[in-house]
Amino acid sequence: MARDNIKVPYGYEMPKSDGRDRGSLWVYDSFEGYTMRDLQRVLNLADERNIARTVFYPLHEETIRRMERHKVAPYYARLNHLRDLLDEADPDVDYTIDAYEGKRKKYTPMDTAFRFLEEKYESPHFIFMTDFTANLFAGYESFEPWIKKVRLFVAADTGLGPHPRLQDYASRWDSV
């Protein structure tokens, strides 16, 4: 196999990495009733694991409704609340709020959202979700291909036990 040669200007030096080049953390949640404590937990996790970018991915109301959850506040209200929390926290980690579902304005399957995030953000990929969402994720057909690609962080908020398929892949996820 031939190597790809690239041309660089004379005197070019590769940028020095600061040790934080470790992929992206996707926070897949509705952010309904999100508190500063919840946000600090995510930001501390990103800082401890030296993750380069934290991506907050708020879910549209139609997506939440299809995931058999209760009715939630409108998308824009939850997005504004998240922005206010992030402004107040003033985090040291690099973060982005991805408004893909706000542009679509309809139900987005988890698999479609993950494919979008995978193409857009650098690997390795980490996903942070609640235990309720993780159990739903484990019930979907696309769970096995995705759990092999990503590392999952599960917030044990509701005290639900892990889904049997999550137990099968216990080495691929951590409880936070």
C-alpha positions in Angstrom: 0.0 0.0 0.0 1.4 3.4 -1.0 1.8 6.1 1.6 0.0 9.4 1.2 2.5 12.2 0.9 1.4 15.6 2.0 3.0 19.0 1.3 3.7 21.4 4.1 5.4 24.8 4.1 9.1 25.0 5.1 9.5 25.1 8.8 6.2 23.6 9.6 6.0 21.9 13.0 3.2 19.6 14.1 1.0 21.2 16.7 1.8 20.0 20.2 -1.0 18.1 22.0 -1.8 19.0 25.6 -2.8 15.4 26.4 -6.5 16.1 26.0 -6.8 14.5 22.6 -9.0 11.8 23.7 -12.2 11.9 21.6 -15.6 13.1 22.4 -18.2 12.6 25.1 -21.8 12.7 23.9 -24.4 13.6 26.6 -27.6 12.0 25.3 -30.4 13.3 27.4 -33.6 15.3 27.5 -32.1 17.8 30.0 -35.5 18.1 31.6 -35.0 19.2 35.2 -31.3 19.2 34.8 -29.5 20.7 37.8 -26.1 22.2 38.3 -25.1 19.0 40.2 -26.0 16.9 37.2 -24.0 19.2 34.9 -21.0 19.2 37.3 -21.0 15.4 37.3 -20.7 15.3 33.5 -18.1 18.0 33.4 -16.0 16.3 36.1 -16.2 13.0 34.2 -15.0 14.7 31.0 -12.1 16.4 33.0 -11.1 13.2 34.8 -11.1 11.1 31.7 -9.2 13.8 29.7 -11.9 14.0 27.0 -11.2 16.6 24.3 -14.8 17.7 23.6 -18.1 17.3 25.5 -21.2 17.3 23.2 -24.5 18.0 24.8 -27.3 16.5 22.6 -30.7 17.6 23.8 -33.6 15.3 22.6 -36.6 16.6 20.7 -40.0 16.1 22.4 -41.1 13.7 19.7 -38.0 11.5 20.4 -38.7 11.5 24.1 -42.4 10.7 23.5 -41.5 7.7 21.3 -39.1 6.5 23.9 -42.2 6.0 26.1 -41.4 8.8 28.5 -43.6 11.4 30.1 -44.4 14.8 28.4 -41.5 17.3 28.6 -41.0 21.0 28.2 -40.5 22.3 24.6 -37.1 21.8 23.0 -36.2 25.5 23.0 -36.9 25.9 26.7 -34.8 22.9 27.7 -32.0 24.2 25.4 -32.1 27.7 26.9 -32.0 26.1 30.4 -28.9 24.1 29.4 -27.2 27.1 28.0 -27.9 29.1 31.2 -26.5 26.3 33.3 -23.3 26.1 31.2 -22.9 29.9 31.4 -23.2 29.7 35.1 -20.8 26.8 35.5 -18.2 28.3 33.2 -16.5 24.9 32.6 -12.8 24.4 31.8 -13.6 21.6 29.3 -14.3 22.2 25.7 -18.1 21.7 25.1 -20.6 22.0 22.3 -24.4 22.0 22.3 -25.5 20.1 19.2 -28.9 21.2 18.0 -29.4 18.6 15.3 -32.7 17.4 16.7 -33.9 21.0 16.9 -33.3 21.4 13.2 -35.0 18.2 12.3 -38.1 19.0 14.5 -39.2 15.4 14.7 -38.4 12.0 16.0 -34.8 10.9 15.6 -33.9 7.3 16.3 -31.0 6.7 18.6 -29.1 5.0 15.8 -29.4 7.9 13.5 -28.3 10.4 16.1 -25.3 8.3 17.0 -24.3 8.0 13.3 -24.6 11.7 12.9 -22.4 12.3 16.0 -19.9 9.7 15.0 -19.4 11.4 11.6 -19.1 14.9 13.1 -16.9 14.4 16.2 -13.6 12.8 16.7 -13.1 9.3 18.1 -12.9 7.5 20.5 -16.5 8.1 21.4 -18.0 8.0 24.9 -21.7 8.3 25.6 -23.2 9.5 28.9 -26.8 8.6 29.6 -29.2 7.9 32.5 -29.8 4.3 33.5 -33.4 4.5 32.2 -32.1 5.6 28.7 -29.3 3.0 28.9 -31.9 0.2 29.5 -33.9 1.5 26.5 -30.8 1.6 24.4 -30.0 -2.0 25.4 -33.4 -3.1 24.1 -32.9 -1.8 20.6 -31.5 -3.9 17.7 -28.7 -1.5 17.1 -27.3 -1.9 20.6 -24.7 -4.6 19.9 -23.0 -2.8 17.0 -22.9 0.4 18.9 -21.7 -1.0 22.3 -18.7 -2.4 20.4 -17.8 1.0 19.0 -18.4 3.3 22.0 -17.7 3.4 25.8 -20.9 4.0 27.8 -21.1 5.9 31.1 -24.4 5.3 32.9 -25.7 7.6 35.6 -27.5 5.5 38.2 -30.2 8.1 39.0 -33.4 6.0 39.2 -31.8 2.9 40.7 -33.0 0.6 38.0 -31.0 -2.6 37.5 -29.1 -3.0 34.3 -30.8 -4.6 31.3 -29.6 -8.2 30.6 -27.9 -7.1 27.4 -26.1 -4.4 29.3 -24.9 -7.1 31.8 -23.6 -9.1 28.8 -21.4 -6.2 27.9 -20.4 -5.1 31.4 -16.8 -4.5 30.3 -18.0 -1.8 27.9 -19.8 0.5 30.3 -19.2 2.2 33.7 -21.6 3.4 36.3 -21.1 7.0 37.3 
